[in-house]
Amino acid sequence: MGYDFDKIQNRYGTYCTQWDFIQDRFGKSGILPFSISDTDFLPPEEVLNVVTEVAARGQFGYTRWNHHDFKGSIASWFERRYNASVDEDWILYSPSVMYSVSLLIRLVTDPSDGVLCFDPMYDSFPGVVEGNDRTLVRSILLPNLEHASVDCLHKTFEIDFEQLDKLAASCKAMLLCSPHNPTGRMWTEEELNRIIDICRNHNLWIISDEIHADISLCGRSNISLISKLKEYERVAVATSPTKTFNTPGLIGSYVVLPSSKVREAFLNITRHVDFLNSCSTLGLYATMVAYNKCEVYVDDLCSYIRGNMQVIKSFLSDHYPNIKFEIPEATYLAWIDVSSLEVSSKRLQDALVNIGNVGIMPGETYGNSGAGYLRMCVGCPREKLNDGLRRFAKGIDSLSL
């Protein structure tokens, strides 16, 4: 493996959300965090080098993103990693994926319109829908149905297509997380085709958040909705390299937006209303170098994350066989079924935080159907994960005392 993902990095004292501000999420400082979805790894050396070089120049004036070097790196990445053809004219800079999602919702729907989302869902989705005066419509994913992935057969979450079709009739857009946070599902081509059929039949826009797309654990690549334009054109993809290369602090994302009408409206808002005419200089360079030179890093990262998931699976199978967990198809988020413990989320969190001194997100953070689950971010060195599992065990064992 070309990158040392085992090396422990001290993130304290960097104003780090996950470490320095853990008390904001769990009410206690000093606990071991597995919360927000960034990683504890250094970015690839190539990214560190270019950031250092650019910083040494001391040139931080207004910076343009609308050029081939930036957009070409993105188009090439989509071609190489997802076999998806992206016209450079479709690419627009954005400071963050959720900024893009928020603006796209406003552009393709009207106030009070329904926006369809799978539940459980990324915990920022309800706020971005309802905060824009739209109606959140939840399609509940069905747990514990057999689903065949490329290299295994396991229990996971499935789409209730009959329900999805009924709900879509009252909506104007679907906000899709692909791959899915928090369950780790990587939607199959058949599933995406059925989603597209439903959205086409009801004339819905599909806004696809694909920020987790690079982290594949199942032996196949994520299918970007951009590759489905021949089937359906009312599609926008919002994504970023920041989750993959651990660079969210450098700021930067982009949308892939084939519709010229919506693209012009998006640009008009960013330029003349929100005044986002300049991008982050460091984020720009980091994106270009990551996409042009760091493909091996991503492959090694996915292999390491899958190893972390296997550690969790083996640990739970050996020590807590009643707690159900299957290695997800994508993301570095472990979605752990703790419903068999038959304790309230409040009591479980009290045990984990105050006895185990570990911070793992309660499942209901991601919707009512997340109750009975934990979401554990395992984009971290193996040593930290093993420490976290020991703390997890200490908390769980205290429940039976």
N, C-alpha and C positions, 0 to 999 in steps of 0.2 A: 504494500500500500504506500503510495507516494506522499501521503500527508499524515501527520501525527495527530490523530484525533484523540489519542489517549492522554495527551498533555493537559494538565489542569491549568486553567487560566484564572487568575485572581481578578474578578470583576468588581469587587468592592471598591468604593471610592471613585467610581466613574459616572456617577449619577444614573446608574443602571436600573431600569424599571424592575427587572426580575429580581435583582439582588438587593440593591440599596433601598428600594421602596417596597419590599415584600410585606411590610406591616400594613400597607394600604389595602392589600387583598385579604390578608389573613388575621389582621389585628395583633400581630406579634412579630417582632424583629428577631433576627438571628436564626431563623429556621432555614432548612435547606429547600430551595425553591425548584419546583417543576411546573411552573405556572404559565407565564406568557410564552407565546410561540416564537421565540428566537432561539438561537443555539449558543452554547458555551464554547464554540470553536472559534479559532482565529479564521479570518477570511484567507483564501489562498495567497501564497506568497506573491504571486503576480499582481494581485489587487493591492496588497500592502505596499509593494514596491512603487506602483504608479501613484498611489495616494501620497507616499513620501516624496516622490519626485515632484509632483504638482505642488505640494505644500511648500517645498524648498524654493520653488520659483517665486513664491509670494504674490502671485497674480490671482486676485479673487474678485475681479470686476464682473460686470454683467456677462452672462454666458449663454450662448445659443445652443439649442438642442436640435433645431430643424435642419439637419444636414445628413449626408450619406453615412459618415463615420458612425454616428449614433444609431440612426434608423437601420442602416445596413447590418450592424451587429445583431440587432433584434431579428430582422428578417432571416438572417443566416442561422440564428439559433433555432427559430421555429422550423426551418427547413431541415436542419440536421437532427434535432431532437424529437420533433413531432411530425415530420413529413408533411408539414403544412406550408403552403405558399402564401406569403404575406407581401402585398404591395407596400413599398415604403411610404407611399402617400397616405396609407391608412393609419400610420403610427403617430400618436400624439403624446407629448410629455405630460406628466401629472406628478404632483408631489407625493401622492400616496394612492394606493388602490382604493381605499374607502372614500377619498375625495372624488375619484373617478366614478365610483358606484353612485355616490350621492348626486353628482351632477347628471349622470346618465338617467337616473330615476326621474329627475326633474324634466329632462329633455324629452323622454319618450312616454311619459304619463302625465296626467293632470291631477290636481288635488282631489283627494278621496278615492282615486282609482285603487283597485286591488293590485298588490304585488305578491306574487306567489313564491314561497320559500319552503324548502324541506325543513322539518323539525325532527330531531334536534338540529340546531344551526349555530354558526359562528355568532358569538354574543353581540357583535356590533350590528348585525343585520336588523334586528327589531328597531333599534334606535335610528338607523339611517332611513328606514322605510317610514316609520311613524313620525320622526322628526321632520320629514319633508311633507307631512300632512297627507300621506298615503295610507292605505289600509293594508296591514299585514295579514296575509292569508296563509295559513300553515297546512302543508301536506305532510302528514305523519309518516315517517319511515317505519317500516315493519321490521322488528328485530327477530333474530333466531330462526330465519329461514335459510335453507341450504343455498349456497351460491358458489358456483364453480369459477375459481380464478385460474390463471394459467398454470400455477404450480402447486395448488392445494385445493382442498375442499373444506370449507370452514363455515362456521356460523357467523352471520353478519347482518347488515341491514339491507332491506330491499324497498323498492319504490312500489307504492300502491297506485298502479296506473289508473285503475277505475276511479279512485278518489281524486287523483291528480286531474283527470279529465273533467270531472264535475266541478272542481274548484276553479279550473282555468276559465270556465265560462263567465266568471264574475271578475276576471282580472285583465289588466292591460300589459303586464310584464311579469317575467319570471326572473328572480334573482337566484342564480345557480352557483353553488360552490363546487368546483371541479378541479382536483379531487375534493372530497367532502371533509370539511372540518365541522364536527369533531370525530366522526366515525371512521375516517380513513378510507372510505369507499372510493375506488377509482371506477367511474362509470364505464360500462362496456359500450361497445359500438351499438349493440342492439338497444340498450337502455337510452343512449343519446338519440338514436333514431326515433324511438317512441316519444321521447320528450319533445323532439322537433315536430313530429307529427301532431301532437296535441297543441303545441304552441302555434303551429301553422293553421290548424283548424279553427282556433279561437283568436288568431291574429295578434298573438302576444310577442312583444320584444323579449329576447333572452339576453340578460346581462350576466356574463360568466366570469366569476372571480376565480382565476387560475393561478393564484400566487403559490400554491403548494404543488404545482404540476411537475416540477423537476424531481421531487422526492418520491420515486417509485420503488416499491419494495417487493413487487410481484413478478418481475421479469418482463414487463411490457411497458411501453410508453403511454403516458396520458394522451387521450385524444382531445385535442383542442377543438372547440366549436368552430374556430376559423377554418378548419379542414372540412367543415360541413356546409360551406357557403353554397354549393351546388344544390343542396337540399333545402336551404333556408337562408335568406339574406338579412333578416331582422335580428342581427347578432352583433354584440359588442363584447370584447374580451378585455378585462382589466387585470394586469399582472405586474410583476416586478421581480428582479433578481435578488431582492434583499433578504427574503426568507432563506433562499438557498445558500447564499454566500455570507450571510450574517452581517449585512451592511445597512440595516434600517436607519442607523444614526447618520448615514451619509445622505439620506433623503433622495428619493427618486423612484418613479414607476412610469407606466405608460398604458395607453389603451390602444387596441387594434380595432379600428372602427371603419368598416367598409362603406357605410352609408355616407355619401358626400353631404347630404342635407344635415344629418345629425352631427357630422364631423365639423362642418362650418359653424353650427350652433355651439358646439363644445368649445371651439377655438374662440368664438366671439366672447363667451363668458370668461374663459381663462385670460384673454388678453385685455378686455375692456371693462370687465366687471370685477373680477378677482385679481387682476393685474399680476398674473403669473407668467410674465414675459421672459424671465430669466430662470435658468435651472441651477441646481447645486453643481458647482464646478467639480467637486470631488465625487459626487454621485454620478455625474456624467462619465468621468474617466473610469470609475469603478465598474459601471455597467458595460462599457465597451470592452475593457480588458477581460472581465469575467466571461462575457459571451464569446469573445474571440480566442481566449487562451486557456480557459479553465475547465474544459469538459471532463478531463480526468478527475479533477477534484470532485465533481458531481457524482461520477460513477463510484469513486471511493467512499464518498459521504453516504450514498444510498446503501452500500454494502455494510458500512459501519452501523448505520441506524437499524438495518435489519438485524444485525447481531445484537444490538441493544434490545430489540423487541423479542428476540429469542431468549435472552437472559430473563426478561420479565415472564415470558410464557413458562420457562422451565422452573423458575422460582415459585410461581403460583401453583403449577402442577404438583411440585414436590411438597409445598408447605400449606397451601390453601386451595385444595382441589375444588372446593365449592365456589370459589371466586373464578368467574369465567373470563377468559381473555383469548383472543385470536390475533395473530399478527396482521395488521392492516395492510391493505394493498398500497397505500401511499401515506405521505406525511410523516413527521416525527412525533405524532401524537398518539399515545396509547389510550384506547377507550376501554376501560375496565369495568366489567359488570360485577358490582358488589351487592346486588339486590338480595342474594342469599344470606347476607349477614343479618337481615331483618332488623336493622336499626335505623333511626332517623338520620337524615343528612347532618343535622345539627350535632347529634351525638358522635357521628363518625368523624366530622371535621374537628370536633373538640379533642377526640382521641388522637387524631393524626397530628394536629397542630400543637397541642399542649402536652401530650405524652410522647409522641414520636418525634416532635420537632421537625416536621416535614410539611411542605406546602404543595398539595395536589388539588387541582380544581374540582369542585363539586359538579356533578353532571347537570343539575338543574340550572346552572348558569347558562346552559345552551338550549333551554326550553324545557317545558314540562315533561316531555318524553325522554329527557336526559336524566330524570330522577332514577336513582339506583345505580348510577355510573360515576366513575371518576375519569377525568382527563389529565393525563400525565405527559408533560412535554419531555421527551427523552433525546433531544438533540444535545447530547452531553457526553463527556468522557465516561468510560465504563466504570471507573472508580467512583465517580459521583453517583451513578445509577445504583451501584451495589450498596453504597452508603444509604441512598434513599430507600432502597428496598428493606434494609435492616431497620430503618426508622419506621417505615410502613408497617413492618411486622410488629414492632414494639407497640405501635398505636393499635393495631388490630387485636393483638393479644390482650390488651388492657380491657377490651370490651367484654371479655368473658370473666373478668375478675369480680 
